[in-house]
């Protein structure tokens, strides 16, 4: 599972993924939802290089039961995905999800 963390274009002073939604940052809700899916064995979160430390800290606080790696993104989405693929296992299916869509359900991830 790859999760892309990108800067907001909404005029916020910080990445929209750190904005609370129902008392938790959006990135935390997204990661938890994906980690709770039996379809997903591990997570790879791609974050802007300036956000990697904060993303790592938030994810460690989640206490996930599944492995989760955080890698730095790049100037364009395709290069960010390439960075994640470089550390992804060679087997199985891969799901790429935009981290700013936190209301993901297990049913939707099956599709």
LUMSE-571955 format. One record per residue (C-alpha): x, y, z. Coordinates in nm, 3 decimals, padded with zeros to 5 digits. Example, Ala and Ser with C-alpha at 12.3 -4.5 7.8 and 13.67 -1.06 7.14 Angstrom:
<c1->01.230&c2->-00.450&c3->00.780>
<c1->01.367&c2->-00.106&c3->00.714>
END
This chain:
<c1->00.000&c2->00.000&c3->00.000>
<c1->00.141&c2->00.337&c3->-00.100>
<c1->00.006&c2->00.651&c3->00.061>
<c1->00.103&c2->00.983&c3->-00.094>
<c1->00.132&c2->01.294&c3->00.120>
<c1->00.132&c2->01.617&c3->-00.084>
<c1->00.112&c2->01.989&c3->-00.009>
<c1->-00.228&c2->02.149&c3->-00.001>
<c1->-00.342&c2->02.395&c3->-00.261>
<c1->-00.613&c2->02.528&c3->-00.030>
<c1->-00.411&c2->02.816&c3->00.111>
<c1->-00.348&c2->02.642&c3->00.443>
<c1->-00.031&c2->02.728&c3->00.631>
<c1->00.055&c2->02.361&c3->00.668>
<c1->-00.002&c2->02.038&c3->00.486>
<c1->-00.373&c2->01.956&c3->00.484>
<c1->-00.296&c2->01.605&c3->00.605>
<c1->-00.206&c2->01.746&c3->00.946>
<c1->-00.540&c2->01.924&c3->00.981>
<c1->-00.761&c2->01.756&c3->01.244>
<c1->-01.076&c2->01.579&c3->01.131>
<c1->-01.281&c2->01.430&c3->01.415>
<c1->-00.998&c2->01.507&c3->01.662>
<c1->-00.722&c2->01.332&c3->01.464>
<c1->-00.503&c2->01.452&c3->01.180>
<c1->-00.628&c2->01.337&c3->00.840>
<c1->-00.308&c2->01.135&c3->00.783>
<c1->-00.366&c2->00.940&c3->01.105>
<c1->-00.725&c2->00.855&c3->01.008>
<c1->-00.615&c2->00.744&c3->00.662>
<c1->-00.331&c2->00.525&c3->00.787>
<c1->-00.550&c2->00.366&c3->01.056>
<c1->-00.825&c2->00.288&c3->00.806>
<c1->-00.581&c2->00.121&c3->00.569>
<c1->-00.398&c2->-00.064&c3->00.846>
<c1->-00.729&c2->-00.211&c3->00.965>
<c1->-00.790&c2->-00.375&c3->00.627>
<c1->-00.711&c2->-00.745&c3->00.607>
<c1->-00.627&c2->-00.685&c3->00.241>
<c1->-00.321&c2->-00.477&c3->00.327>
<c1->-00.001&c2->-00.634&c3->00.461>
<c1->00.210&c2->-00.322&c3->00.495>
<c1->00.203&c2->00.051&c3->00.432>
<c1->00.449&c2->00.279&c3->00.257>
<c1->00.378&c2->00.645&c3->00.319>
<c1->00.535&c2->00.896&c3->00.082>
<c1->00.574&c2->01.237&c3->00.242>
<c1->00.722&c2->01.568&c3->00.138>
<c1->01.078&c2->01.575&c3->00.269>
<c1->00.996&c2->01.862&c3->00.506>
<c1->00.707&c2->01.659&c3->00.654>
<c1->00.875&c2->01.318&c3->00.693>
<c1->00.963&c2->01.362&c3->01.061>
<c1->00.613&c2->01.479&c3->01.157>
<c1->00.448&c2->01.201&c3->00.954>
<c1->00.679&c2->00.942&c3->01.113>
<c1->00.600&c2->01.073&c3->01.463>
<c1->00.224&c2->01.067&c3->01.404>
<c1->00.232&c2->00.716&c3->01.260>
<c1->00.448&c2->00.582&c3->01.544>
<c1->00.191&c2->00.721&c3->01.788>
<c1->-00.080&c2->00.517&c3->01.614>
<c1->00.072&c2->00.191&c3->01.735>
<c1->00.002&c2->00.010&c3->01.408>
<c1->00.020&c2->-00.370&c3->01.408>
<c1->00.138&c2->-00.368&c3->01.045>
<c1->00.473&c2->-00.254&c3->00.909>
<c1->00.479&c2->00.105&c3->00.787>
<c1->00.767&c2->00.275&c3->00.607>
<c1->00.792&c2->00.647&c3->00.542>
<c1->00.987&c2->00.765&c3->00.237>
<c1->01.053&c2->01.110&c3->00.096>
<c1->00.854&c2->01.226&c3->-00.202>
<c1->00.984&c2->01.402&c3->-00.509>
<c1->00.903&c2->01.705&c3->-00.721>
<c1->00.631&c2->01.521&c3->-00.916>
<c1->00.385&c2->01.247&c3->-00.820>
<c1->00.529&c2->00.987&c3->-01.059>
<c1->00.873&c2->01.026&c3->-00.901>
<c1->00.724&c2->01.005&c3->-00.553>
<c1->00.558&c2->00.678&c3->-00.652>
<c1->00.891&c2->00.557&c3->-00.792>
<c1->01.054&c2->00.632&c3->-00.454>
<c1->00.794&c2->00.416&c3->-00.282>
<c1->00.819&c2->00.138&c3->-00.537>
<c1->01.193&c2->00.125&c3->-00.474>
<c1->01.125&c2->00.001&c3->-00.118>
<c1->00.807&c2->-00.199&c3->-00.192>
<c1->00.813&c2->-00.580&c3->-00.201>
<c1->00.812&c2->-00.738&c3->-00.546>
<c1->00.513&c2->-00.963&c3->-00.482>
<c1->00.141&c2->-00.906&c3->-00.457>
<c1->-00.088&c2->-00.623&c3->-00.555>
<c1->-00.023&c2->-00.259&c3->-00.493>
<c1->-00.285&c2->00.000&c3->-00.393>
<c1->-00.199&c2->00.367&c3->-00.433>
<c1->-00.416&c2->00.601&c3->-00.228>
<c1->-00.413&c2->00.979&c3->-00.198>
<c1->-00.371&c2->01.037&c3->00.175>
<c1->-00.603&c2->01.337&c3->00.172>
<c1->-00.906&c2->01.108&c3->00.130>
<c1->-00.942&c2->00.976&c3->00.487>
<c1->-01.294&c2->00.835&c3->00.463>
<c1->-01.174&c2->00.520&c3->00.293>
<c1->-01.358&c2->00.201&c3->00.388>
<c1->-01.245&c2->-00.161&c3->00.366>
<c1->-01.519&c2->-00.219&c3->00.108>
<c1->-01.387&c2->00.060&c3->-00.109>
<c1->-01.029&c2->-00.068&c3->-00.082>
<c1->-01.149&c2->-00.405&c3->-00.219>
<c1->-01.261&c2->-00.235&c3->-00.538>
END
